[in-house]
Amino acid sequence: MRELAGRLAALDPDAGEAVRVIAYFDRLTAERAGLEALVRGAAVLAGTPARLADPLHGVRIRVEPDGRRVDGPARTPVPPGADWPGVPVSPGGPRVLWLEQSGEPGPVGAMVLERAATAVRAALDRTRGRAPAVPGPPAPDAASVEVLLDADAPPRARELAARRLGLGPLTRALARADGTADVADATHERAVREGAVREGAVREGAVREGAGREGAGREGAGREGAPYGAVSEGSPRTGIGPAVPPLDLPHSYAQARIALRFTAEGTATDPGHRWVRAEELGGLSVLAAAVGPRTAPVPDVLALRRAHAAAPWALLTLHAVASHASLRTAAAALNVHHSTLQERLAHAERLLGWNVREPAGRLRLQLALALDRLHRSPAST
């Protein structure tokens, strides 16, 4: 599609841009993007504010061309203009999706409206269509989960979705690396110390959909006692949001997506945990908003990458040292002798250019590892 768009752009810029619009919304649909992401795409691609106002489904979203969502009665007091280009999202229905501009939208704007409307209809069918805001027969889990995680869904629809899933007063959102999402009941988590909880429903494997869910639960439960870098086969990397009431699950999901960016494959080239809890991140979560694949890496991250290129074992060794309380426990986790670890660490320190055994150097290493992971993880994960 990119090649076709490039060739068309050389002949007809509008045609090339239209093909790019088609590819963009096809990708969002394949990724099961939410309504806000779809309206944002329309606004950014058209270069004008876009508005979705569907009273039938209780949806009102307005996004500026720079991607900022700015909606609500106080901020969008005027009704859609009579000359604004708009389209329905269901055959024969009223216009509910608009570009806030006067006159004809042009070929690119018209394609944006057409493809955005198709994608919005698919999202509504997937969520509001299967899990309506009125009582009815049980909906598929995937649709109910999506309604629960959608901040734009009416509260009544989310309440009914929570009932369908049998959730208690506390729940967690899960964001997976394969693009799927889920929820887990956290009501019965028992505190083992102040500010800490057992793995609870996640530990019991209470992930309600997806292949490998039983293995995923075991991996999350055994993380602390498992050999270093051990993973459960078939369980995707997962970010775990904080425990919240069901109506607050969109917030938990946002935090779970941040936690997902700090997960790792648990291999020698990508050491770390496949499951990360948002509450364990602390201040590290602030970095996620500022660092991504397009952010220039700082010198410490570059030094870390050079060390890994020079010695394939360096990244795994450094991560073990940064993640354990002592060199002896790090050596045990790596299954190497203490003296072997000492030799490797001395070599790794020469490659890095700083002492990681001192408190300041250890913190510097931990930050470099976290930043490197964020550089390799898109912010839209």
C-alpha positions in Angstrom: 0.0 0.0 0.0 2.9 2.4 0.8 4.5 1.7 -2.6 1.2 2.3 -4.4 0.7 5.5 -2.5 4.2 6.6 -3.4 3.6 5.9 -7.1 0.2 7.6 -7.1 1.6 10.7 -5.3 4.1 11.2 -8.2 1.2 11.3 -10.6 -1.6 12.8 -8.5 -0.9 14.0 -5.0 -4.5 13.8 -4.0 -4.8 10.2 -5.1 -1.6 9.3 -3.3 -2.9 10.9 -0.1 -6.3 9.2 -0.4 -4.5 5.8 -0.6 -2.6 6.7 2.6 -5.9 7.6 4.3 -7.3 4.2 3.4 -4.2 2.4 4.7 -4.3 4.4 7.9 -7.9 3.6 8.8 -7.6 0.0 7.7 -4.7 -0.3 10.2 -6.7 1.3 13.0 -9.6 -1.0 12.3 -7.3 -4.1 12.3 -5.9 -2.9 15.7 -9.5 -2.5 17.1 -8.8 1.2 17.8 -11.3 3.0 20.0 -13.6 5.9 19.0 -11.3 8.6 20.2 -8.4 7.3 18.2 -10.6 7.2 15.1 -11.8 10.8 15.5 -8.3 11.9 16.3 -7.1 10.3 13.0 -9.8 12.1 11.1 -8.8 15.5 12.6 -5.1 15.0 12.1 -5.4 13.8 8.5 -7.9 16.4 7.5 -6.1 19.2 9.2 -9.3 20.5 10.8 -11.3 19.7 14.0 -13.4 16.5 13.8 -16.5 15.8 15.8 -18.4 12.6 16.5 -21.8 13.3 18.2 -24.0 10.3 18.2 -26.9 10.7 20.7 -28.2 7.2 19.9 -25.1 5.6 21.4 -24.3 8.4 23.9 -21.0 9.4 22.2 -19.6 12.9 22.0 -16.0 13.3 21.0 -14.2 16.4 19.5 -10.6 16.4 18.6 -8.4 19.3 17.4 -6.0 19.0 14.4 -3.1 18.7 16.8 -4.6 15.6 18.3 -5.9 17.2 21.5 -9.3 16.1 22.6 -11.4 19.1 23.5 -15.1 18.3 23.9 -18.0 18.6 26.3 -20.9 21.1 26.2 -18.9 23.9 27.7 -16.2 23.7 25.0 -18.4 22.8 22.0 -21.4 25.0 22.6 -22.4 25.4 18.9 -24.3 22.8 17.0 -22.7 21.4 13.8 -22.7 24.0 11.1 -25.2 23.5 8.3 -22.4 23.7 5.7 -20.0 21.4 7.5 -19.2 18.2 5.6 -20.6 15.3 7.6 -21.6 11.6 7.1 -23.7 9.1 8.9 -22.0 6.0 10.5 -25.0 3.7 9.8 -26.9 3.3 6.5 -29.8 5.7 6.3 -28.9 7.3 9.7 -28.4 11.0 10.5 -25.0 12.7 10.1 -23.0 12.2 13.2 -19.4 12.6 12.1 -18.3 16.0 10.9 -15.2 17.9 9.8 -15.5 21.4 11.3 -15.0 23.4 8.1 -17.2 25.3 5.6 -17.8 24.0 2.2 -16.8 20.9 0.3 -14.1 18.8 2.0 -12.1 18.1 -1.1 -11.1 14.6 -2.3 -8.8 13.9 0.7 -11.3 15.2 3.2 -14.1 13.2 1.6 -12.0 10.0 1.8 -11.1 10.8 5.5 -14.9 11.1 6.3 -15.7 7.9 4.4 -13.0 5.7 5.9 -13.4 7.2 9.4 -17.2 6.6 9.3 -16.6 2.9 8.3 -14.1 2.5 11.1 -16.4 4.2 13.6 -19.3 2.0 12.6 -17.2 -1.1 13.2 -16.1 0.2 16.6 -19.7 0.9 17.6 -20.9 -2.5 16.4 -18.1 -4.1 18.4 -18.9 -2.2 21.6 -22.3 -0.5 21.8 -23.8 -3.0 19.3 -22.8 -6.1 21.3 -23.0 -4.6 24.7 -25.9 -2.2 24.6 -26.8 0.4 27.3 -30.0 -1.5 28.2 -30.3 -5.0 29.7 -30.3 -7.9 27.3 -28.8 -11.2 26.6 -25.1 -11.8 27.6 -22.6 -10.3 25.2 -19.4 -11.9 24.2 -16.6 -11.2 26.6 -14.5 -9.3 24.1 -17.3 -6.8 23.6 -18.0 -6.4 27.3 -14.3 -5.9 28.1 -14.0 -3.2 25.4 -17.0 -1.4 26.7 -15.5 -1.4 30.2 -12.3 0.0 29.0 -13.9 2.7 26.9 -14.1 6.1 28.7 -16.7 7.3 26.2 -19.1 4.4 26.9 -22.1 5.4 29.0 -21.8 4.5 32.6 -24.9 2.3 32.4 -23.4 0.3 29.6 -20.2 -0.2 31.6 -22.1 -1.3 34.7 -24.0 -3.9 32.7 -20.7 -5.1 31.1 -19.2 -5.5 34.5 -22.2 -7.6 35.6 -21.9 -9.8 32.5 -18.3 -10.5 33.4 -19.1 -11.2 37.0 -16.7 -8.5 38.4 -16.6 -7.5 42.0 -16.1 -4.0 43.4 -12.3 -3.9 42.5 -10.9 -4.8 39.1 -7.7 -4.5 37.2 -7.2 -3.8 33.5 -4.7 -5.8 31.5 -2.9 -4.6 28.4 -1.1 -7.2 26.3 1.7 -6.9 23.8 -0.4 -8.7 21.1 -2.8 -5.8 21.1 -5.6 -7.4 23.2 -6.9 -6.2 26.5 -8.7 -7.8 29.4 -9.9 -7.3 32.9 -9.4 -9.3 36.1 -11.3 -9.3 39.4 -9.1 -7.9 42.2 -11.7 -8.0 44.9 -10.2 -10.9 46.8 -6.6 -9.8 46.8 -5.1 -10.1 50.3 -2.6 -7.6 51.5 0.6 -9.2 52.7 2.1 -5.9 53.7 1.0 -2.3 53.7 0.9 -1.1 50.1 1.5 -4.5 48.6 -1.0 -7.2 47.4 -0.8 -10.7 46.3 -1.2 -11.5 42.6 -4.9 -12.1 43.4 -7.1 -12.8 40.4 -4.3 -12.4 38.0 -2.3 -15.0 40.1 -5.2 -17.4 39.9 -5.2 -17.0 36.1 -8.5 -15.1 36.0 -7.8 -13.7 32.6 -11.1 -14.2 30.8 -10.0 -14.5 27.2 -7.2 -15.4 24.9 -5.0 -18.4 24.3 -2.6 -19.4 26.9 -4.5 -17.8 29.7 -3.7 -20.6 32.2 0.0 -20.3 31.5 -0.2 -16.6 31.8 -1.6 -16.8 35.3 1.1 -19.2 36.4 3.8 -16.9 35.0 2.5 -13.9 36.8 2.3 -15.9 40.1 5.7 -17.4 39.9 7.6 -14.4 38.8 9.5 -13.8 42.0 10.6 -17.4 42.5 11.2 -18.4 38.9 14.7 -18.6 37.4 16.0 -15.4 36.1 14.4 -14.6 32.7 12.0 -17.6 32.9 8.7 -17.1 31.0 5.6 -19.1 30.5 5.3 -20.3 26.9 2.3 -18.8 25.1 1.8 -15.8 27.5 2.2 -12.4 25.9 3.9 -9.6 27.7 1.3 -7.9 29.9 0.9 -4.6 31.7 -1.3 -4.7 34.8 -3.3 -1.6 35.8 -4.1 -0.6 39.4 -7.1 -2.1 41.2 -10.1 0.2 40.8 -13.9 0.1 40.8 -15.2 -1.1 37.4 -16.3 2.3 36.3 -12.7 3.5 36.7 -11.3 0.8 34.4 -10.4 3.2 31.6 -7.9 4.8 34.0 -6.6 1.4 35.0 -6.2 0.5 31.3 -4.3 3.7 30.6 -1.9 2.8 33.4 -1.7 -0.8 32.2 -0.6 0.4 28.8 2.2 2.4 30.4 3.3 -0.7 32.4 3.3 -2.7 29.2 6.0 -0.5 27.8 8.3 -1.6 30.7 7.8 -5.3 30.0 10.4 -7.5 28.4 10.6 -10.8 26.6 12.7 -12.3 29.4 15.6 -13.3 27.0 19.3 -12.6 26.9 18.7 -9.8 24.4 15.6 -8.4 26.2 15.9 -9.3 29.9 13.2 -8.5 32.4 9.7 -9.4 33.5 6.9 -10.2 31.0 4.4 -8.9 33.6 4.7 -5.5 35.1 2.3 -3.8 37.6 1.7 -0.1 37.1 1.9 0.5 40.9 5.5 -0.9 40.9 6.7 1.7 38.5 6.5 4.7 40.8 8.1 7.7 39.2 9.4 5.7 36.3 5.9 6.0 34.7 6.6 9.7 34.2 9.4 8.8 31.8 6.9 7.0 29.5 5.3 10.3 28.4 8.6 11.8 27.4 10.5 8.9 25.8 9.7 6.8 22.7 11.2 5.3 19.6 11.7 8.8 18.0 13.3 10.3 21.1 17.1 10.7 20.8 18.8 8.3 23.3 20.9 9.9 26.1 24.6 8.9 26.3 24.0 6.3 29.0 21.6 4.4 26.7 24.1 4.5 23.9 26.8 3.2 26.3 24.4 0.3 27.3 23.8 -0.6 23.6 27.6 -0.5 22.9 28.2 -2.8 25.9 25.6 -5.3 24.6 27.1 -5.2 21.1 30.6 -5.9 22.4 29.6 -8.6 24.9 26.3 -10.5 24.2 26.0 -11.5 27.9 26.4 -7.9 29.1 22.8 -6.8 29.0 21.5 -9.8 30.9 24.3 -9.4 33.5 23.7 -5.7 34.0 19.9 -6.2 34.3 20.5 -8.9 37.0 22.8 -6.6 38.9 20.3 -3.7 38.7 17.4 -5.9 39.7 18.8 -7.8 42.8 19.8 -6.7 46.2 23.3 -8.1 46.1 25.8 -9.5 43.6 25.4 -13.0 45.2 21.7 -13.0 44.6 22.3 -11.7 41.0 24.8 -14.5 40.4 22.3 -17.1 41.7 19.6 -15.7 39.4 22.0 -15.9 36.5 23.1 -19.4 37.6 26.8 -18.4 37.5 29.5 -18.5 40.2 29.9 -15.3 42.2 33.5 -14.8 41.0 32.4 -15.2 37.4 29.9 -12.5 37.9 32.5 -10.2 39.4 34.7 -10.7 36.3 31.9 -10.1 33.9 30.7 -7.0 35.8 34.2 -5.5 35.8 34.3 -5.9 32.0 30.8 -4.5 31.6 31.8 -1.5 33.7 34.7 -0.7 31.5 32.4 -0.9 28.5 29.9 1.4 30.1 32.3 3.9 31.6 31.0 4.0 35.1 30.9 1.9 38.3 27.5 0.2 38.7 28.2 -1.1 42.2 28.0 2.3 43.8 24.5 3.6 44.7 24.7 6.4 42.2 26.0 4.2 39.4 23.4 1.5 40.1 20.6 4.1 39.8 22.2 5.4 36.6 22.1 1.8 35.2 18.5 1.3 36.2 17.5 4.5 34.5 19.5 3.5 31.3 17.8 0.1 31.2 14.3 1.7 31.6 15.0 4.4 29.0 16.3 1.8 26.5 13.1 -0.2 26.9 10.9 2.9 26.3 13.0 3.7 23.2 12.1 0.3 21.8 8.4 0.5 22.8 6.0 2.8 20.9 3.9 5.2 23.0 0.8 3.8 21.4 1.4 0.3 22.7 
